Structures are given as structure tokens and as C-alpha cells.
Amino acid sequence: MDPINKKVDFAVIFTVINANPNGDPLNGNRPRTNIEGYGEVSDVCIKRKIRNRLMDLGKDIFVQSNDRAADSYKSLRERADENGLKGIKDEDEYMEKACSMWYDVRAFGQLFAFSGKNKDKGVSVGIRGPVSIHPAFSLSPVSISSTQITKSVNSEPPKGESSRSSDTMGMKYRVDAGTYVFYGSINPQLARKTGFSEEDAGAFKEALRTLFQNDSSSARPEGSMDVKKIYWWVHDGPNGQYSSAKVHGSLKISPRGDTADPKFFEDYEFRIEPLDGLVPETIEPF
């Protein structure tokens, strides 16, 4: 398949209702927020969900999470070596083979930095991918609720016949309601280097459309996160008519009417500021 030859920009709007979209391990796994109280979902978290969806769509993925792994390899080094990359010293050959095998390598890029043994200097190959994704932020500050939880059964037997282990207590956090947006782009110049094709772009769009399918957990119950709208701009050439900043900025979002405390998708109005010669495809995956 030929690499894409037109620049693409996109925006994804999704909602969070009574869920933790991206816990912060350095803050007790509370939902991430910035200093102003706006909810945040990291680009790393979004890419993880995209990779999972692409695996569901039958794509080969290099960076697999342990709980969703489709093979028996326990490390990235094993996955690379056992798929024919071991011993390749030429960086261009290494890059070409890795990109041909794994969708996420030719989409997001990958740093292959594996230490060697004895006299072997190992491998250090950096690949820049054409798909870039911003973190997602809520459109207004979010409120976070906390719930104290206990275990109904002890994990370990009591110490001593007369003693009884107390139930383990912890906290569970959720965003009550929030509407989030993230932006991204696909760069044709980098796509030529990795081989990212029109077919790949179509699979990527489908992954965005169904981003939260098969993603449920205790922190994110089924249906608590939902993609509401996608804007997909395709430029007329590899350089694009406008910068990504201008394209992303053409999406104007404002509270609807006299809504005092907008939280839900229906509380906002979405408007595209016209750009001459560039009209987005609007996808509403209901």
C-alpha cells in the first residue's frame, strides 16, 4: 500500500460519566486534573486505548499491554528478537522491517533501545511516527467524587487463633461528569518513511470512532465513556493549506445558551470556523 500523501488533522470529543478516565498513580489514582481543575487524559493513555482497539480490529501491535497480549512474549526485546529483528545492524533495514510488521510502529514510531551482551553493543534505533496525539482536556473544570471501599473477605488468614485481620480499606475516585476533547494530526512526510498508508488511516479513524469499546473496568464501567463526535480534516496536499494549530483552533466550543455549569455533551455548542478550501468530515458514532 502506498503511504498517505495528504496531511490530516482531527479532533475527538468524548464524555465521561461517573468514571475515572485516567488515574494518576502519584496522586492515589485520582483522575488527572491540571492546576485549574480541568480533567486530563494523557496522550499515552489515549494511545494505549487506540492500540487495544487496533488489536481488536486484527492489526499487529508491538507495544502490547500484559493483560491484552496476543502472544507469549514477556518483553519488547523478546517480541522484536523473535520476529526476525535480532542481529540486524543496519538502522534502515531494522526500521523497514519493524514498520512492515507492526501497525503502531509505523503509526506512532518507536524507540528500540536494547542493551547488548559481551562485545555486542546492542540496538538503538529511533523511529518517528506520522501520527501525533495531544492529551485530552475537559471543556470545563470537573468535580471528583471519592468513595471509601472495603473488602468483604480477607486476603490472608488471620494471625493467631483469636486475632482477626481487619478488612482492607481504600478509596475509589470518579469524575461525576465531563466532556473532553483531544486533537491530533497525521504527517505525510513521516508516513513516507514508515509506510503508513490510506488503509492504515482508515483503521485509525475506526479505532477513534470505537475508542472505548472493550475498555470497561471497575474504574470505567461499560458505557461510562463515550465518543460523541469526530472532526476529520483532509488537506489538499502533503504540506496542508493551514497549520495544525489553525485547523484545531477552527473548532469553536462554547456553553449552550445560559447553561451555568456545563458538564454534559448537550451543554455545549460546537461550531467550525470556515477555512477556505478545507471542510472537515464530521463523524457522530452514535
C-alpha positions in Angstrom: 0.0 0.0 0.0 1.2 3.5 -0.8 1.8 5.9 2.1 -0.8 8.7 2.6 0.0 11.8 0.6 -2.3 14.3 2.2 -2.0 15.9 5.6 -4.7 15.0 8.1 -5.9 16.8 11.3 -8.5 15.5 13.6 -10.4 16.3 16.8 -12.2 13.9 19.1 -14.9 14.8 21.6 -15.9 12.3 24.3 -17.8 12.2 27.6 -17.0 10.8 31.0 -19.9 10.0 33.3 -19.1 8.5 36.8 -15.8 7.1 35.7 -12.1 7.5 36.2 -10.7 8.1 32.7 -7.0 8.2 33.6 -5.9 7.7 37.2 -2.7 9.4 38.4 -0.6 6.8 40.3 1.4 9.6 42.0 -1.9 11.0 43.5 -3.6 7.9 44.9 -5.0 7.1 41.4 -7.3 10.1 41.4 -8.5 11.3 38.0 -5.9 13.5 36.4 -6.6 17.2 36.6 -4.5 20.3 35.8 -3.8 23.1 38.2 -7.0 24.8 37.1 -9.2 21.8 37.8 -9.7 20.7 34.2 -9.8 17.0 33.7 -6.9 15.5 31.8 -6.3 12.2 29.9 -2.6 11.7 28.9 -1.7 11.1 25.3 0.0 7.8 26.5 -3.3 6.6 27.9 -5.2 7.5 24.6 -2.6 5.7 22.5 -2.9 2.6 24.8 -6.7 2.6 24.1 -6.1 3.1 20.3 -3.6 0.2 20.3 -6.1 -2.1 22.1 -8.8 -1.2 19.6 -6.5 -1.8 16.6 -5.7 -5.2 18.1 -9.4 -5.9 18.2 -9.5 -4.9 14.5 -6.9 -7.5 13.7 -3.8 -5.3 13.5 -0.4 -6.5 14.7 0.8 -4.3 17.6 4.3 -4.1 19.0 3.6 -2.4 22.4 1.0 -4.7 23.9 -0.2 -4.5 27.5 0.3 -7.6 29.6 -3.5 -8.1 30.1 -4.2 -7.8 26.4 -1.2 -9.6 24.9 -1.9 -11.6 21.8 1.4 -13.6 22.1 3.5 -15.2 24.8 6.4 -12.7 24.7 7.2 -11.1 28.1 9.1 -8.1 26.9 9.5 -5.9 23.9 13.0 -7.3 23.4 11.7 -10.8 23.1 9.0 -9.6 20.6 11.5 -7.9 18.5 14.1 -10.6 18.5 11.7 -13.5 17.9 10.2 -11.7 14.9 13.4 -11.5 12.9 15.0 -8.3 14.1 17.7 -9.9 16.1 21.1 -9.4 14.6 20.1 -6.6 12.2 22.7 -3.9 12.5 21.6 -1.6 9.6 19.2 1.0 11.0 17.3 1.5 7.8 16.8 -2.3 7.4 15.7 -2.5 11.1 13.2 0.3 10.7 11.8 -1.0 7.4 11.2 -4.5 8.8 9.7 -3.2 12.1 7.3 -0.8 10.3 6.2 -3.5 8.0 5.3 -5.9 10.8 3.6 -3.6 13.4 0.9 -1.0 12.9 1.8 1.0 16.0 5.4 1.3 15.0 4.6 2.8 11.6 1.9 5.0 13.2 3.3 6.3 16.4 7.0 5.4 16.0 9.1 3.5 18.5 12.5 3.6 20.2 14.2 0.3 20.0 16.9 0.6 22.7 18.1 -2.8 23.8 21.4 -3.4 25.6 23.8 -6.0 24.2 25.8 -8.8 25.8 29.6 -9.2 25.9 31.0 -7.5 22.8 27.6 -6.9 21.3 26.8 -3.1 21.5 23.1 -3.9 21.3 20.5 -2.0 19.3 19.4 1.7 19.3 17.0 2.6 16.6 14.6 5.5 16.9 11.6 5.7 14.6 9.4 8.9 14.3 5.8 8.1 13.5 3.5 10.3 11.5 0.6 10.2 14.0 0.7 12.7 16.8 -1.9 13.0 19.6 -2.4 15.7 22.2 -3.6 15.0 25.7 -7.3 15.3 26.2 -8.7 18.1 28.5 -12.2 18.7 29.7 -14.1 21.7 28.4 -14.8 22.9 32.0 -13.4 22.1 35.4 -14.5 18.6 36.7 -15.8 17.6 40.1 -14.3 14.4 41.6 -16.2 12.2 44.0 -14.5 9.7 46.3 -15.9 6.6 47.8 -14.4 4.5 50.6 -14.3 0.8 49.9 -13.7 -2.3 52.0 -13.0 -5.9 51.1 -15.6 -8.4 52.2 -13.1 -11.2 52.6 -9.5 -11.2 54.0 -6.7 -11.8 51.5 -4.5 -13.6 54.1 -5.5 -15.9 57.0 -5.7 -14.2 60.5 -2.5 -14.2 62.5 -3.2 -16.3 65.6 -6.3 -18.2 66.5 -8.0 -15.4 68.4 -7.0 -12.5 66.2 -8.9 -11.2 63.2 -7.5 -9.3 60.3 -9.4 -6.1 59.6 -10.8 -5.6 56.2 -8.6 -3.7 53.8 -9.9 -0.2 53.2 -9.2 2.0 50.3 -10.6 4.8 48.1 -12.2 4.9 44.7 -12.4 8.1 42.7 -14.6 9.1 39.7 -15.3 12.1 37.6 -19.0 12.9 38.0 -19.5 14.3 34.5 -17.2 15.9 32.0 -16.8 16.5 28.2 -13.3 16.2 26.9 -11.6 16.9 23.6 -8.2 15.9 22.1 -6.6 16.8 18.9 -4.1 15.2 16.6 -2.6 15.0 13.1 -1.0 12.7 10.5 2.1 13.9 8.8 2.6 12.5 5.2 6.4 13.2 5.2 6.9 10.9 8.1 4.3 8.5 6.7 6.5 8.0 3.6 9.4 6.9 5.9 7.3 4.4 7.9 4.9 3.3 5.2 1.7 4.5 6.9 -1.0 4.1 4.3 -4.5 5.2 3.5 -5.7 1.8 4.7 -3.9 2.5 8.0 -5.5 5.9 8.2 -8.9 4.3 7.7 -8.2 1.7 10.5 -7.1 4.6 12.8 -10.3 6.5 12.1 -12.3 3.4 13.0 -10.3 3.0 16.2 -11.1 6.6 17.2 -14.8 6.0 16.4 -15.0 3.0 18.7 -12.3 4.1 21.2 -13.9 2.9 24.4 -15.3 -0.4 23.2 -13.9 -3.4 25.1 -12.3 -0.9 27.5 -14.5 -1.3 30.6 -13.1 -1.9 34.1 -14.1 -1.3 37.7 -12.9 2.3 37.2 -14.6 2.7 33.8 -17.9 0.8 33.7 -19.3 -0.1 30.4 -20.9 3.0 28.8 -19.4 5.5 31.2 -17.0 6.8 28.5 -18.4 7.6 25.0 -17.1 9.2 21.8 -19.6 11.8 20.7 -18.1 13.5 17.7 -15.0 13.4 15.5 -13.9 16.1 13.1 -11.5 14.8 10.3 -9.8 17.4 8.1 -8.0 16.1 5.0 -5.8 18.8 3.3 -5.2 19.0 -0.4 -1.5 18.0 -0.2 1.3 16.8 2.0 2.1 20.2 3.5 -1.6 21.2 4.0 -3.2 24.5 3.4 -3.0 25.5 7.1 -1.0 24.8 10.2 -2.4 22.2 12.6 -2.8 24.9 15.2 -5.0 27.0 12.9 -7.1 23.9 12.0 -7.6 22.7 15.5 -8.4 26.3 16.5 -11.2 26.4 14.0 -13.2 24.2 16.2 -15.1 26.6 18.5 -16.7 25.2 21.6 -18.9 27.3 23.9 -21.6 26.6 26.6 -25.1 26.3 25.1 -27.4 29.2 25.9 -27.4 30.2 29.5 -26.0 26.9 30.9 -24.4 27.9 34.2 -22.4 24.8 34.8 -21.7 22.9 31.6 -20.7 19.3 32.0 -22.6 17.1 29.6 -22.1 17.0 25.8 -25.6 18.5 25.4 -24.4 21.6 27.4 -22.1 22.7 24.6 -22.3 24.1 21.1 -19.8 23.0 18.5 -19.0 25.2 15.6 -16.4 25.0 12.8 -14.9 28.4 11.8 -14.7 28.2 8.0 -11.3 27.8 6.4 -11.2 28.4 2.7 -10.8 25.0 0.8 -10.8 22.9 3.9 -14.1 21.3 5.2 -13.9 18.5 7.8 -15.8 15.2 7.7 -18.0 15.1 10.8 -18.4 11.7 12.3 -21.1 11.1 15.0 -20.6 7.5 16.1 -23.9 7.0 18.0 
